[in-house]
Amino acid sequence: MDKGKIIRLETVSWGMYDWANSAFATVILTALYSKYFAQIVAGGEQGVNILGINVSGAALWNFVVSIGMFVVAIISPFLGTIADFSAKRRIFQIFFCYLGVLFTSLLFFVGEGDWLTGSLFFIFALIGFSTSVVFNDSFLTEISTENNIGRISSLGWGLGYIGGGLLLFINLIMLQFPTLIGLPEGYFSIQDCFISVALWWFIFSLPTFIFVKEKSPGSRLLEGESYLSIGIKRLTQTFKTIRHYRELIKFLLAFLIYNDGIETAIVMASIFGAEVVNMETGEIIMYFLMIQGIAFVGSIAFGQIADTIGKKVTIVISLIIWSLVSVWAYFIGIIWDIKTEYWLIGVIAALVLGGSQAISRSMAGMLTPQGRSAEFFGFYAISGRFASIFGPLIYGLIIHVTKSVQKGILSVIIFFIAGMLILLSVNERKGIEEKNSSLF
C-alpha cells in the first residue's frame, strides 16, 4: 500500500472515533437521556428532594453535567503529560473509551426515581466520553498539515454527525416503528436505546485503535521516577512555560468562554424542546435527525471556509450567528407558532454547530507545540470542560430560581460575545511562530 493510501486510511480511521462516540453525544447527552433523566428519572418540574432542597429535573441535569465536566477538566492535563511522556496515548484512549461504554450500558437499569444511580452512571460515562476525546484530538496534529488541518478536523466532526444521526434514526425505528423490522409495537424501551449507544461506540471505535498508530517512541523512566512524579513535574513545567505561548493562551481563554454557550445549548436543546415547545419523544428524535444532517454539511463547509479565509474569522462568524439564535430562542413564538420557530432555530444552529467546534479544534492544533499534543490538548480540554461546568451550572441555577427553562437562554449570549471579543485579539501568524519556537 502506497503512502497516500496509508495516510487516507489513517485519516478516515481517526475520524471514525468521532463517528463512534458521537452516538453518546447525540443520544445520551443531547437527545434522549437528557430528556429521560430530567422528566422521568428526576421528576420533571416536580423534581426531587436533595438535602431538604427541592430541585427540578432540568436543573439537576445541568448540575450533574457540571460535576462530570469538572472531573474531566481536572484530570485531562495531568493524564496528557503522562501520555506524551510514555507515548501511551492510545492506551489511555482505549481505557476511557471502554469506561464510557461500560457505564453507558449501565444506564439501561436506570428507571423512574433512580436519580442518584442515574447521575453516577452518567457522570462516569461522561468522564469516559470526554477524556477519550482528548486523546483522540491529540493525534490530529500528526495526521494533518497546517494547510489541511481545518478540513481533516471537520471531516471528523462530519463523520460524527453522520454516525450519531444514523444511530438516532435507528432509535426512532426502535421506539416508533418496530413493526418495520418485524417486531410488535412497544417492543423496545428507551433504555434499549442506551444499550445501542454502548454497542455502537464499542464496535466503531475499533478502526481508530487498529489503524491510527502512535508515532512517538516515548521516553523511559529513570531510576527513582514514576509516571506520577513525571506527570507532576511536566505539568508544573508546562504551567511555568506556557506563558510564552501568549496567542494560544488567549485562544484557550476565548474558547473557554464562548464554548460555554455552545455546550449549554447542546445539553439543554432536548429539554427546551420538551418543556418549552411541548415536543414529544418522536418529534425530538426527528428534530435532532434534522440537526445531524445539516450539521454534517455545515461542518464540512466551515472546514473549507476556514482553510480559505482563516480559522479565527470563521469562528467569529459562527459566534455572531449563535448570538442571534439565542436571542430568537428567548423570544420564540414572536413571528410564527413556537414549534415552527424552534425548527427554524434548529436549522440555523445546526449550520454553525459542527463548524464552530471543528474549527476551534483545528485552531488549537495549529497553535499547539509539536511533541506535547496530548498535554496541550489537555489544556484545550480544560477550556472546553470548564466551559461545560459553568454554562450548565449557571443555566441550572437560573432554572432553579425562576422555574423557567426559557429564561436562562439569554445568559449564553454573554459568553458568545465575551469569547468573541477575546478571540479577535488572537494573532494567528504570531501564534504559529510561538508554536515553532524551541521552548521545551
Phi, psi and omega per residue, in radians:
M1 nan 2.246 -3.098
D2 -1.301 2.938 -3.043
K3 -1.053 -0.675 -3.134
G4 -1.068 -0.720 -3.135
K5 -1.197 -0.633 3.109
I6 -1.106 -0.753 -3.133
I7 -1.114 -0.738 3.141
R8 -1.158 -0.705 3.107
L9 -1.103 -0.752 -3.137
E10 -1.151 -0.698 -3.134
T11 -1.115 -0.842 -3.138
V12 -1.157 -0.682 3.130
S13 -1.120 -0.662 3.058
W14 -1.090 -0.791 3.139
G15 -1.145 -0.415 3.137
M16 -1.131 -0.356 3.082
Y17 -1.231 -0.594 3.014
D18 -1.109 -0.706 3.079
W19 -1.019 -0.778 -3.065
A20 -1.211 -0.933 -3.011
N21 -1.399 -0.233 3.102
S22 -1.172 -0.284 3.012
A23 -1.059 -0.702 3.097
F24 -1.189 -0.818 -3.112
A25 -1.060 -0.686 -3.059
T26 -1.399 -0.914 -3.002
V27 -1.447 -0.764 -3.050
I28 -1.491 -1.013 -3.004
L29 -1.260 -0.594 -2.983
T30 -1.904 -0.988 -2.880
A31 -1.594 -0.920 -2.931
L32 -1.875 -0.932 -3.056
Y33 -1.172 -0.620 3.130
S34 -1.019 -0.824 3.124
K35 -1.181 -0.757 -3.135
Y36 -1.063 -0.767 -3.135
F37 -1.141 -0.861 -3.048
A38 -1.151 -0.695 -3.005
Q39 -1.685 -0.524 -3.079
I40 -1.866 -0.992 -3.054
V41 -1.158 -0.765 -3.049
A42 -1.841 0.287 2.929
G43 1.439 0.171 3.084
G44 1.061 -2.427 -3.129
E45 -1.171 -0.515 3.109
Q46 -1.163 -0.642 3.026
G47 1.283 -2.878 -3.125
V48 -2.279 2.771 3.134
N49 -1.696 2.071 3.131
I50 -2.159 1.969 -3.128
L51 0.930 0.706 3.087
G52 1.451 0.025 -3.137
I53 -1.965 2.269 3.110
N54 -1.478 2.148 -3.098
V55 -2.108 2.191 3.136
S56 -1.179 2.795 -3.124
G57 -1.073 -0.711 -3.138
A58 -1.137 -0.736 3.128
A59 -1.152 -0.764 -3.137
L60 -1.078 -0.685 3.107
W61 -1.006 -0.784 3.122
N62 -1.096 -0.714 -3.137
F63 -1.146 -0.693 -3.140
V64 -1.138 -0.761 3.088
V65 -1.028 -0.736 -3.134
S66 -1.075 -0.726 -3.141
I67 -1.097 -0.819 -3.141
G68 -1.059 -0.757 -3.125
M69 -1.201 -0.534 3.087
F70 -1.086 -0.772 3.124
V71 -1.076 -0.781 3.137
V72 -1.062 -0.755 -3.125
A73 -1.084 -0.578 -3.112
I74 -1.336 -0.758 -2.993
I75 -1.528 -0.415 -3.008
S76 -1.043 -0.880 -3.116
P77 -1.128 -0.674 -3.132
F78 -1.118 -0.829 3.112
L79 -1.137 -0.579 3.123
G80 -1.093 -0.694 3.124
T81 -1.118 -0.727 3.123
I82 -1.151 -0.731 -3.124
A83 -1.130 -0.702 3.105
D84 -1.133 -0.778 -3.108
F85 -1.117 -0.788 -3.030
S86 -1.576 -0.138 -3.059
A87 0.984 0.768 3.141
K88 -2.098 0.585 3.129
R89 -1.038 -0.674 -3.119
R90 -1.127 -0.713 3.132
I91 -1.107 -0.761 3.095
F92 -1.059 -0.752 -3.117
Q93 -1.106 -0.752 3.133
I94 -1.086 -0.765 -3.124
F95 -1.036 -0.884 -3.073
F96 -1.269 -0.537 3.055
C97 -1.025 -0.882 -3.057
Y98 -1.394 -0.331 2.916
L99 -1.102 -0.789 3.103
G100 -1.115 -0.721 3.118
V101 -1.050 -0.792 -3.111
L102 -1.054 -0.886 -3.058
F103 -1.327 -0.406 3.005
T104 -1.156 -0.722 3.115
S105 -1.126 -0.550 3.141
L106 -1.235 -0.289 3.069
L107 -1.096 -0.325 3.078
F108 -0.965 -0.570 -3.037
F109 -1.575 0.019 -3.115
V110 -1.494 2.127 -3.133
G111 -2.129 -2.979 -3.115
E112 -1.025 2.231 3.116
G113 1.518 -0.154 -3.106
D114 -1.486 0.913 -3.026
W115 -1.179 -0.534 -3.107
L116 -1.266 -0.907 3.106
T117 -1.159 -0.644 3.093
G118 -1.070 -0.630 3.104
S119 -1.239 -0.829 -3.098
L120 -1.122 -0.808 3.124
F121 -1.055 -0.744 -3.137
F122 -1.149 -0.730 -3.131
I123 -1.035 -0.799 3.130
F124 -1.160 -0.657 3.090
A125 -1.123 -0.723 -3.141
L126 -1.154 -0.676 3.083
I127 -1.079 -0.780 3.112
G128 -1.082 -0.788 -3.138
F129 -1.083 -0.950 -3.010
S130 -1.202 -0.682 -3.108
T131 -1.264 -0.665 3.109
S132 -1.117 -0.569 3.103
V133 -1.128 -0.645 3.118
V134 -0.986 -0.810 -3.102
F135 -1.257 -0.606 3.073
N136 -1.158 -0.726 3.114
D137 -1.039 -0.590 -3.053
S138 -1.172 -0.305 3.092
F139 -1.427 -0.181 -3.048
L140 -1.028 -0.731 -3.090
T141 -1.198 -0.337 -3.119
E142 -1.542 -0.336 -3.091
I143 -1.933 0.226 -3.091
S144 -2.490 2.992 3.028
T145 -2.100 3.009 3.125
E146 -1.108 -0.423 -3.105
N147 -1.418 -0.456 -3.071
N148 -2.137 0.124 -3.065
I149 -1.094 -0.598 3.114
G150 -1.122 -0.748 -3.122
R151 -1.220 -0.672 -3.139
I152 -1.211 -0.729 3.073
S153 -1.056 -0.742 3.130
S154 -1.184 -0.550 3.058
L155 -1.044 -0.761 3.107
G156 -1.069 -0.829 3.111
W157 -1.075 -0.698 3.131
G158 -1.098 -0.779 3.077
L159 -1.078 -0.618 3.109
G160 -1.090 -0.739 3.140
Y161 -1.192 -0.621 3.090
I162 -1.168 -0.839 -3.118
G163 -1.087 -0.858 3.128
G164 -1.102 -0.694 3.123
G165 -1.171 -0.667 3.141
L166 -1.133 -0.770 3.114
L167 -1.162 -0.654 3.104
L168 -1.097 -0.636 3.077
F169 -1.138 -0.719 3.078
I170 -1.068 -0.719 3.095
N171 -1.101 -0.619 3.079
L172 -1.076 -0.781 3.094
I173 -1.066 -0.767 -3.128
M174 -1.039 -0.786 -3.026
L175 -1.498 -0.653 -3.002
Q176 -1.821 -0.557 -3.027
F177 -2.351 0.915 -3.118
P178 -1.125 -0.366 3.137
T179 -1.141 -0.388 3.116
L180 -1.155 -0.394 3.100
I181 -1.962 0.390 3.006
G182 1.405 0.349 -3.131
L183 -2.026 2.672 -3.090
P184 -1.254 2.785 3.075
E185 -1.001 2.439 3.110
G186 1.315 0.226 -3.110
Y187 -1.143 -0.681 -3.114
F188 -1.780 2.525 3.019
S189 -1.823 2.945 3.122
I190 -1.142 -0.479 3.082
Q191 -1.129 -0.516 3.074
D192 -1.108 -0.546 3.093
C193 -1.127 -0.605 3.124
F194 -1.161 -0.673 3.072
I195 -1.093 -0.701 -3.134
S196 -1.090 -0.574 3.093
V197 -1.110 -0.803 -3.131
A198 -1.062 -0.773 3.139
L199 -1.130 -0.786 -3.141
W200 -1.044 -0.852 -3.121
W201 -1.052 -0.778 -3.120
F202 -1.109 -0.854 -3.030
I203 -1.190 -0.831 -3.004
F204 -1.466 -0.052 3.001
S205 -1.405 -0.295 -3.052
L206 -1.061 -0.750 3.117
P207 -0.995 -0.662 3.115
T208 -1.092 -0.802 -3.066
F209 -1.255 -0.400 -3.127
I210 -1.530 -0.742 -2.933
F211 -1.850 -0.265 3.095
V212 -1.698 1.974 -3.000
K213 -1.757 2.624 3.022
E214 -1.318 2.100 -3.068
K215 -1.612 -0.413 -3.132
S216 -1.397 2.399 3.114
P217 -1.280 -0.320 -3.129
G218 1.379 3.114 -3.139
S219 -2.173 2.659 3.129
R220 -1.662 2.613 3.070
L221 -1.267 2.390 3.038
L222 -1.489 2.941 -3.132
E223 -1.073 2.266 3.138
G224 1.569 -0.107 3.129
E225 -1.649 2.746 3.027
S226 -2.430 2.840 3.116
Y227 -1.096 -0.538 3.098
L228 -1.121 -0.831 -3.128
S229 -1.178 -0.651 3.110
I230 -1.128 -0.740 3.139
G231 -1.061 -0.784 3.139
I232 -1.141 -0.755 -3.104
K233 -1.112 -0.850 -3.087
R234 -1.215 -0.624 3.128
L235 -1.188 -0.685 3.084
T236 -1.092 -0.749 3.126
Q237 -1.099 -0.701 -3.137
T238 -1.129 -0.738 3.111
F239 -1.067 -0.578 -3.125
K240 -1.305 -0.629 -3.018
T241 -1.743 -0.225 -3.082
I242 -1.131 -0.321 3.124
R243 -1.100 -0.364 3.102
H244 -1.246 -0.315 3.138
Y245 -1.752 1.178 -3.004
R246 -1.092 -0.692 -3.111
E247 -1.213 -0.650 3.079
L248 -1.131 -0.720 3.124
I249 -1.085 -0.775 3.132
K250 -1.102 -0.700 3.119
F251 -1.122 -0.776 -3.133
L252 -1.091 -0.653 3.094
L253 -1.151 -0.765 3.102
A254 -1.074 -0.767 -3.135
F255 -1.097 -0.723 3.111
L256 -0.956 -0.736 -3.039
I257 -1.367 -0.904 -3.056
Y258 -1.284 -0.487 3.104
N259 -1.209 -0.360 3.030
D260 -0.941 -0.861 -3.136
G261 -1.135 -0.734 -3.115
I262 -1.113 -0.862 -3.108
E263 -1.106 -0.678 3.127
T264 -1.130 -0.717 3.105
A265 -1.080 -0.683 -3.119
I266 -1.143 -0.876 -3.035
V267 -1.299 -0.270 -3.110
M268 -1.834 -0.113 -3.023
A269 -1.036 -0.787 -3.111
S270 -1.179 -0.767 -3.139
I271 -1.145 -0.699 3.076
F272 -1.046 -0.777 3.126
G273 -1.087 -0.678 -3.100
A274 -1.322 -0.775 -2.987
E275 -1.603 -0.523 -3.137
V276 -1.677 -0.755 -3.061
V277 -1.631 -0.209 -3.140
N278 1.078 0.750 3.101
M279 -1.497 2.455 3.061
E280 -1.442 2.961 -3.086
T281 -0.987 -0.773 3.130
G282 -1.075 -0.706 3.114
E283 -1.150 -0.701 3.138
I284 -1.115 -0.716 3.108
I285 -1.088 -0.789 3.116
M286 -1.092 -0.667 3.126
Y287 -1.058 -0.811 -3.114
F288 -1.334 -0.430 2.989
L289 -1.113 -0.729 3.079
M290 -1.076 -0.778 -3.139
I291 -1.091 -0.744 -3.131
Q292 -1.046 -0.785 -3.111
G293 -1.129 -0.817 -3.127
I294 -1.213 -0.654 3.134
A295 -1.111 -0.575 3.083
F296 -1.082 -0.866 3.131
V297 -1.079 -0.769 3.141
G298 -1.104 -0.668 -3.133
S299 -1.104 -0.834 3.133
I300 -1.138 -0.753 -3.131
A301 -1.096 -0.757 -3.134
F302 -1.161 -0.530 3.068
G303 -1.100 -0.754 3.098
Q304 -1.141 -0.758 -3.123
I305 -1.104 -0.754 -3.091
A306 -1.109 -0.695 3.133
D307 -1.282 -0.194 -3.138
T308 -1.726 -0.896 -3.049
I309 -1.818 -0.112 3.141
G310 1.938 2.527 -3.056
K311 -1.240 -0.714 -3.104
K312 -1.101 -0.818 -3.133
V313 -1.068 -0.706 -3.131
T314 -1.112 -0.745 3.125
I315 -1.133 -0.719 3.124
V316 -1.036 -0.768 3.109
I317 -1.025 -0.760 -3.118
S318 -1.132 -0.634 -3.123
L319 -1.235 -0.592 3.050
I320 -1.087 -0.760 3.124
I321 -1.136 -0.741 3.101
W322 -1.003 -0.729 -3.118
S323 -1.107 -0.768 3.135
L324 -1.130 -0.678 3.120
V325 -1.105 -0.704 -3.120
S326 -1.135 -0.729 3.090
V327 -1.069 -0.757 3.134
W328 -1.079 -0.727 -3.133
A329 -1.087 -0.626 3.123
Y330 -1.149 -0.673 -3.121
F331 -1.737 0.415 -3.033
I332 -0.962 2.382 -3.092
G333 1.677 0.075 -3.062
I334 -1.318 -0.424 -3.099
I335 -1.927 -1.002 3.126
W336 -2.032 -2.848 3.074
D337 -1.294 2.796 -3.001
I338 -1.045 -0.769 -3.088
K339 -1.125 -0.748 3.119
T340 -1.032 -0.795 -3.130
E341 -1.174 -0.616 -3.141
Y342 -1.162 -0.635 3.065
W343 -1.142 -0.710 3.122
L344 -1.179 -0.688 3.070
I345 -1.060 -0.716 3.122
G346 -1.076 -0.702 3.127
V347 -1.071 -0.836 -3.109
I348 -1.176 -0.778 3.135
A349 -1.089 -0.669 -3.124
A350 -1.097 -0.602 -3.127
L351 -1.075 -0.590 -3.097
V352 -1.841 -0.136 -3.062
L353 -1.032 -1.051 -3.111
G354 -1.207 -0.680 -3.094
G355 -1.084 -0.786 -3.093
S356 -1.092 -0.678 -3.117
Q357 -1.440 -0.637 3.122
A358 -1.134 -0.758 -3.129
I359 -1.238 -0.557 3.044
S360 -1.080 -0.742 3.128
R361 -1.118 -0.752 -3.119
S362 -1.205 -0.589 3.097
M363 -1.183 -0.671 3.063
A364 -1.076 -0.744 3.111
G365 -1.117 -0.661 -3.138
M366 -1.119 -0.542 -3.080
L367 -1.739 0.037 -3.042
T368 -1.572 2.270 3.119
P369 -1.084 2.456 3.095
Q370 -1.141 2.546 3.094
G371 1.505 -0.132 3.117
R372 -2.280 0.556 -3.008
S373 -1.117 -0.791 -3.133
A374 -1.133 -0.691 -3.131
E375 -1.144 -0.827 -3.104
F376 -1.309 -0.499 3.001
F377 -1.245 -0.356 2.975
G378 -1.144 -0.708 3.055
F379 -1.167 -0.653 3.042
Y380 -1.046 -0.717 3.109
A381 -1.131 -0.653 3.085
I382 -0.989 -0.832 -3.140
S383 -1.028 -0.845 -3.119
G384 -1.154 -0.746 -3.051
R385 -1.347 -0.614 3.044
F386 -1.127 -0.610 3.024
A387 -1.050 -0.707 -3.128
S388 -1.265 -0.248 3.042
I389 -1.383 -0.962 -2.952
F390 -1.349 -0.602 3.129
G391 -1.046 -1.052 3.096
P392 -1.063 -0.603 -3.141
L393 -1.097 -0.825 3.136
I394 -1.127 -0.771 3.130
Y395 -1.069 -0.746 3.136
G396 -1.085 -0.704 3.112
L397 -1.137 -0.692 3.111
I398 -1.107 -0.750 3.105
I399 -1.081 -0.745 -3.106
H400 -1.091 -0.685 -3.089
V401 -1.390 -0.793 -3.038
T402 -1.598 -0.252 -3.067
K403 1.067 0.477 -3.101
S404 -2.371 2.158 3.072
V405 -1.217 -0.596 -3.045
Q406 -1.230 -0.639 -3.042
K407 -1.176 -0.422 -3.117
G408 -1.318 -0.249 -2.997
I409 -1.147 -0.533 -3.124
L410 -1.176 -0.397 -3.105
S411 -1.091 -0.488 -3.073
V412 -1.268 -0.391 -3.119
I413 -1.092 -0.629 3.132
I414 -1.013 -0.723 -3.125
F415 -1.226 -0.673 3.104
F416 -1.070 -0.805 -3.075
I417 -1.226 -0.803 -3.129
A418 -1.100 -0.768 3.114
G419 -1.097 -0.686 -3.139
M420 -1.131 -0.718 -3.139
L421 -1.102 -0.697 3.105
I422 -1.221 -0.699 -3.134
L423 -1.057 -0.638 -3.136
L424 -1.078 -0.380 3.139
S425 -1.489 -0.115 -3.111
V426 -1.351 2.259 3.090
N427 -1.763 1.845 -3.061
E428 -1.087 -0.790 -3.112
R429 -1.071 -0.768 3.126
K430 -1.145 -0.629 3.122
G431 -1.105 -0.678 3.102
I432 -1.165 -0.670 3.095
E433 -1.105 -0.726 3.105
E434 -1.122 -0.687 3.134
K435 -1.058 -0.710 -3.052
N436 -1.413 -0.097 3.098
S437 -1.315 2.670 -3.054
S438 -1.686 1.287 -3.118
L439 -1.553 -0.346 -3.132
F440 -1.811 nan nan
